[in-house]
Amino acid sequence: MIQTQILIVGGGPAGATLAKYLSRAHIDNILIQKKFDFKKPCGGGIRMDAFNEFELDTSQIIKKIDTIILAFKEKRIAVDISEMPLGIVERCSFDNYLREEAQNAGTKLFEAKLIDLLVGKEDVVSQVRFADGIQEIRSRFVIAADGVNSSVRKKINGDEVSALVTNYADLSGFSAQDCEFHFGSHIASKYYAWAFPEQNGTNIGILSQGERPYIQNFSQHLGIEESYKIQGYKIPEFENPIFYKERVFFVGDSASQVLPFTYEGIYYAMSSAKLLADIFIENAAPCEYEKRWNTKYLKKFTTLKKLQKIFLANDFMISLMMRLYNSKKVQKKMMRLWLQEEELQLNLAFFFKVLKKIF
Ligand SMILES: Cc1cc2nc3c(=O)[nH]c(=O)nc-3n(C[C@H](O)[C@H](O)[C@H](O)COP(=O)(O)OP(=O)(O)OC[C@H]3O[C@@H](n4cnc5c(N)ncnc54)[C@H](O)[C@@H]3O)c2cc1C
């Protein structure tokens, strides 16, 4: 039987980042990733400061975004984010790079799939399928970094990650220069549709509760004529987050750590993984992970959830949000709320002042 201190299941941004930081601190770990050539369906947009924060090579960035477009019906607002730009990565290459970084730091990396796990008092025994057959891995802890369809979560907590459905398509004949977010009931119900530049064209998609495939309305709206293949994948909602249960820690999508409103998950997967690594490095109690995460992010996540509920409730509220965004001051505050850990209270007080002015 293979033995390790920590078995990490899933080599996406959450699992690979955790593995890197554990290895740097000389904590023995194994990282298993189902398939090395898996390309996570994703727009690949990451705030650029993440590259500094997690010491990542900026050559992974295939495009830098200084402007985002907010659109509702015929109205388009260009928001300057050059102070805090976004970088677009190609997920297959990015995830492989993150896993290589972990491996270079000392992680034992395998292309293998978790089949089952049995939690005991002192350790966990996991059944893992390798290319040459099934083997058991005994570890002190298991990390569920296995994404939105987490099988570990089903097994350990008996539930699924609460999620929205995304429908998306890769287009070669249409090129978006900036990251575009489109709102309105005709396109994306109470969520948004996006058009993000990628290596060879544009990735378009919509978020919905799966009740209606809006993507055709969106592509018509963009004037796209080429035919395309619509694909689907789930994205977590910030509902019933889970941190630790029975020797198993949860991180990234499996823990529901995706920011409401923007549905940005890569940064929070990596950041939560770094928080979790510190728990092991400091030998802190497992409950510390949830405490520290809540101190850092709970207010921000719940505020954005409330703002989403208010501003994306219906087309009237969306048009109001667009009016707010006409103000450069609002744009700046909103970008800071989104991309920096700004004082929320101050921002909210500011929004209510602007709302009062509008009415
Ligand atoms: C269409 C779409 C667009 C998105 N666009 C953006 C965006 O532009 N910016 C952004 O920040 N976020 C975006 N997201 C969200 C982002 O993709 C996720 O939040 C992020 O990938 C979460 O990272 P993770 O490591 O937790 O999970 P994942 O990236 O899903 O990684 C989990 C890994 O675990 C592996 N795995 C699963 N089960 C097993 C098993 N049993 N054994 C071994 N390995 C296993 C999987 O193969 C996978 O590689 C988007 C999501 C979708 C669906």
The ligand as an ORCA input file, in Angstrom:
! r2SCAN-3c Opt
* xyz 0 1
  C     -17.895     27.626    -18.786
  C     -17.113     28.125    -17.576
  C     -16.410     29.300    -17.663
  C     -15.651     29.751    -16.559
  N     -14.902     30.887    -16.687
  C     -14.150     31.313    -15.647
  C     -13.296     32.450    -15.787
  O     -13.168     33.055    -16.848
  N     -12.578     32.835    -14.690
  C     -12.640     32.164    -13.499
  O     -11.970     32.578    -12.539
  N     -13.423     31.081    -13.342
  C     -14.166     30.623    -14.394
  N     -14.907     29.480    -14.253
  C     -14.853     28.750    -12.964
  C     -13.515     27.963    -12.865
  O     -13.349     27.161    -14.023
  C     -13.509     27.053    -11.620
  O     -14.013     27.752    -10.518
  C     -12.088     26.538    -11.298
  O     -11.593     25.750    -12.334
  C     -12.093     25.741     -9.985
  O     -10.859     25.096     -9.791
  P     -10.804     23.698     -8.999
  O      -9.369     23.306     -8.970
  O     -11.563     23.776     -7.748
  O     -11.625     22.670     -9.928
  P     -11.331     22.161    -11.410
  O     -10.632     23.181    -12.183
  O     -12.624     21.638    -11.921
  O     -10.317     20.947    -11.193
  C     -10.740     19.716    -10.654
  C      -9.847     18.633    -11.244
  O     -10.124     17.394    -10.589
  C     -10.061     16.349    -11.536
  N     -10.841     15.227    -10.997
  C     -12.194     15.154    -10.846
  N     -12.544     13.986    -10.276
  C     -11.381     13.300    -10.056
  C     -11.096     12.013     -9.507
  N     -12.059     11.200     -9.060
  N      -9.796     11.610     -9.442
  C      -8.795     12.424     -9.891
  N      -9.018     13.644    -10.431
  C     -10.297     14.081    -10.519
  C     -10.647     16.966    -12.806
  O     -10.221     16.269    -13.948
  C     -10.101     18.394    -12.737
  O      -8.893     18.541    -13.439
  C     -15.666     28.999    -15.340
  C     -16.388     27.820    -15.261
  C     -17.113     27.363    -16.366
  C     -17.864     26.072    -16.261
*
